[in-house]
Amino acid sequence: MRFGRRLLIAVLTVLYIPFAFAASVEGLWTTIDDKTGKPRSVVRLSESGGKLTGSVVNVYKQEGDTGKCSKCPGQFKDKPIKGLQFLWGLEKKNESTWTGGKILDPKSGKIYNAKITVKGNKLYVRGYVGMSMLGRTQVWVRK
C-alpha cells in the first residue's frame, strides 16, 4: 500500500511539472525583423482583465526611422513609436496561445489580426488578414 501511494505521488508530480513551468507570455521581449533578422525593438507584454496588450519600451534605431508612426492610421498617426501600445485585445486560448486581438505594424502602418504562441524563451507572433494561413510570423526572444 505504501509503495502504491509513493508511486502515485511520483507519477502525479511528473505529470504536473510541465504545467508548473509553463512559460508566461508577460514580460520583456526583443522583436526580431523577420526580413533582416535584426533586432527592431524591446516590447513589454502585459495581461490585465484577461486581455493581453503590448507596448514598445525601446527602439533600435535603423536607417530611415523617424521615431514616429508616420504611416499609421487614426489615433496612432505621428505618435512616438517608443511608448506606443501596438498590440491589444488578445485573449488566452490555452496555456501557450493567445488569439482574437490586433497588432499594429508601425513600419507599414497596417493593423492585422494577431495570434501569439509562447514556446520557452521564444514568442511566435503571427499577423494576418482574414485567415491565419494568410499572414506572416515573427519570432521574438525573451529579454
Contacts in CASP RR format, 6 or more apart in sequence:
PFRMAT RR
TARGET T0000
AUTHOR 0000-0000-0000
METHOD contacts of the structure
MODEL  1
MRFGRRLLIAVLTVLYIPFAFAASVEGLWTTIDDKTGKPRSVVRLSESGG
KLTGSVVNVYKQEGDTGKCSKCPGQFKDKPIKGLQFLWGLEKKNESTWTG
GKILDPKSGKIYNAKITVKGNKLYVRGYVGMSMLGRTQVWVRK
19 95 0 8 1.000
22 95 0 8 1.000
22 96 0 8 1.000
23 96 0 8 1.000
23 118 0 8 1.000
23 119 0 8 1.000
23 120 0 8 1.000
23 121 0 8 1.000
24 118 0 8 1.000
25 45 0 8 1.000
25 47 0 8 1.000
25 52 0 8 1.000
25 98 0 8 1.000
25 116 0 8 1.000
25 118 0 8 1.000
25 123 0 8 1.000
26 45 0 8 1.000
26 46 0 8 1.000
26 47 0 8 1.000
27 44 0 8 1.000
27 45 0 8 1.000
27 46 0 8 1.000
27 142 0 8 1.000
27 143 0 8 1.000
28 42 0 8 1.000
28 43 0 8 1.000
28 44 0 8 1.000
28 57 0 8 1.000
28 142 0 8 1.000
28 143 0 8 1.000
29 42 0 8 1.000
29 43 0 8 1.000
29 44 0 8 1.000
29 45 0 8 1.000
29 123 0 8 1.000
29 140 0 8 1.000
29 141 0 8 1.000
29 142 0 8 1.000
29 143 0 8 1.000
30 39 0 8 1.000
30 41 0 8 1.000
30 42 0 8 1.000
30 140 0 8 1.000
30 141 0 8 1.000
30 142 0 8 1.000
30 143 0 8 1.000
31 39 0 8 1.000
31 40 0 8 1.000
31 41 0 8 1.000
31 42 0 8 1.000
31 43 0 8 1.000
31 125 0 8 1.000
31 138 0 8 1.000
31 140 0 8 1.000
32 38 0 8 1.000
32 39 0 8 1.000
32 40 0 8 1.000
32 138 0 8 1.000
32 139 0 8 1.000
32 140 0 8 1.000
32 141 0 8 1.000
33 39 0 8 1.000
33 40 0 8 1.000
33 138 0 8 1.000
34 136 0 8 1.000
34 137 0 8 1.000
34 138 0 8 1.000
34 139 0 8 1.000
38 60 0 8 1.000
38 62 0 8 1.000
39 60 0 8 1.000
40 59 0 8 1.000
40 60 0 8 1.000
40 62 0 8 1.000
41 56 0 8 1.000
41 57 0 8 1.000
41 58 0 8 1.000
41 59 0 8 1.000
41 60 0 8 1.000
41 81 0 8 1.000
42 56 0 8 1.000
42 57 0 8 1.000
42 58 0 8 1.000
42 143 0 8 1.000
43 54 0 8 1.000
43 55 0 8 1.000
43 56 0 8 1.000
43 57 0 8 1.000
43 86 0 8 1.000
43 87 0 8 1.000
43 140 0 8 1.000
44 54 0 8 1.000
44 55 0 8 1.000
44 57 0 8 1.000
45 52 0 8 1.000
45 53 0 8 1.000
45 54 0 8 1.000
45 87 0 8 1.000
45 123 0 8 1.000
46 52 0 8 1.000
46 53 0 8 1.000
46 54 0 8 1.000
46 55 0 8 1.000
47 53 0 8 1.000
47 92 0 8 1.000
50 91 0 8 1.000
50 92 0 8 1.000
51 88 0 8 1.000
51 89 0 8 1.000
51 90 0 8 1.000
51 91 0 8 1.000
52 87 0 8 1.000
52 88 0 8 1.000
52 89 0 8 1.000
52 90 0 8 1.000
52 91 0 8 1.000
52 92 0 8 1.000
52 98 0 8 1.000
52 116 0 8 1.000
53 85 0 8 1.000
53 87 0 8 1.000
53 88 0 8 1.000
53 89 0 8 1.000
53 90 0 8 1.000
54 85 0 8 1.000
54 86 0 8 1.000
54 87 0 8 1.000
54 88 0 8 1.000
55 83 0 8 1.000
55 84 0 8 1.000
55 85 0 8 1.000
55 86 0 8 1.000
55 87 0 8 1.000
56 81 0 8 1.000
56 82 0 8 1.000
56 83 0 8 1.000
56 84 0 8 1.000
56 86 0 8 1.000
56 106 0 8 1.000
57 82 0 8 1.000
57 83 0 8 1.000
58 82 0 8 1.000
59 65 0 8 1.000
59 67 0 8 1.000
59 81 0 8 1.000
59 82 0 8 1.000
65 81 0 8 1.000
67 80 0 8 1.000
67 81 0 8 1.000
67 82 0 8 1.000
68 78 0 8 1.000
68 79 0 8 1.000
68 80 0 8 1.000
68 81 0 8 1.000
69 76 0 8 1.000
69 77 0 8 1.000
69 78 0 8 1.000
69 79 0 8 1.000
69 80 0 8 1.000
69 81 0 8 1.000
69 84 0 8 1.000
69 104 0 8 1.000
69 106 0 8 1.000
69 109 0 8 1.000
70 77 0 8 1.000
70 78 0 8 1.000
71 106 0 8 1.000
71 107 0 8 1.000
71 108 0 8 1.000
71 109 0 8 1.000
72 78 0 8 1.000
72 79 0 8 1.000
72 104 0 8 1.000
72 106 0 8 1.000
72 109 0 8 1.000
73 109 0 8 1.000
73 111 0 8 1.000
76 84 0 8 1.000
76 104 0 8 1.000
76 106 0 8 1.000
76 109 0 8 1.000
81 106 0 8 1.000
84 104 0 8 1.000
84 106 0 8 1.000
86 103 0 8 1.000
86 104 0 8 1.000
86 105 0 8 1.000
86 106 0 8 1.000
87 101 0 8 1.000
87 102 0 8 1.000
87 103 0 8 1.000
87 104 0 8 1.000
87 114 0 8 1.000
88 101 0 8 1.000
88 102 0 8 1.000
89 100 0 8 1.000
89 101 0 8 1.000
89 102 0 8 1.000
90 98 0 8 1.000
90 99 0 8 1.000
90 100 0 8 1.000
90 101 0 8 1.000
90 114 0 8 1.000
90 115 0 8 1.000
90 116 0 8 1.000
91 98 0 8 1.000
91 99 0 8 1.000
91 100 0 8 1.000
91 101 0 8 1.000
92 98 0 8 1.000
93 99 0 8 1.000
96 117 0 8 1.000
96 118 0 8 1.000
96 119 0 8 1.000
97 115 0 8 1.000
97 116 0 8 1.000
97 117 0 8 1.000
97 118 0 8 1.000
98 114 0 8 1.000
98 115 0 8 1.000
98 116 0 8 1.000
98 117 0 8 1.000
99 114 0 8 1.000
99 115 0 8 1.000
99 116 0 8 1.000
100 113 0 8 1.000
100 114 0 8 1.000
100 115 0 8 1.000
101 113 0 8 1.000
101 114 0 8 1.000
102 111 0 8 1.000
102 112 0 8 1.000
102 113 0 8 1.000
102 114 0 8 1.000
103 111 0 8 1.000
103 112 0 8 1.000
103 113 0 8 1.000
103 114 0 8 1.000
103 125 0 8 1.000
103 127 0 8 1.000
104 110 0 8 1.000
104 111 0 8 1.000
105 111 0 8 1.000
105 112 0 8 1.000
112 127 0 8 1.000
112 128 0 8 1.000
112 129 0 8 1.000
112 135 0 8 1.000
113 127 0 8 1.000
113 128 0 8 1.000
113 129 0 8 1.000
113 130 0 8 1.000
113 132 0 8 1.000
114 125 0 8 1.000
114 126 0 8 1.000
114 127 0 8 1.000
114 128 0 8 1.000
115 125 0 8 1.000
115 126 0 8 1.000
115 127 0 8 1.000
115 128 0 8 1.000
115 132 0 8 1.000
116 123 0 8 1.000
116 124 0 8 1.000
116 125 0 8 1.000
116 126 0 8 1.000
117 123 0 8 1.000
117 124 0 8 1.000
117 126 0 8 1.000
118 124 0 8 1.000
120 142 0 8 1.000
121 141 0 8 1.000
121 142 0 8 1.000
122 139 0 8 1.000
122 140 0 8 1.000
122 141 0 8 1.000
122 142 0 8 1.000
123 139 0 8 1.000
123 140 0 8 1.000
123 141 0 8 1.000
123 142 0 8 1.000
124 137 0 8 1.000
124 138 0 8 1.000
124 139 0 8 1.000
125 137 0 8 1.000
125 138 0 8 1.000
125 139 0 8 1.000
125 140 0 8 1.000
126 132 0 8 1.000
126 135 0 8 1.000
126 136 0 8 1.000
126 137 0 8 1.000
127 135 0 8 1.000
127 136 0 8 1.000
127 137 0 8 1.000
128 134 0 8 1.000
128 135 0 8 1.000
128 136 0 8 1.000
129 135 0 8 1.000
END
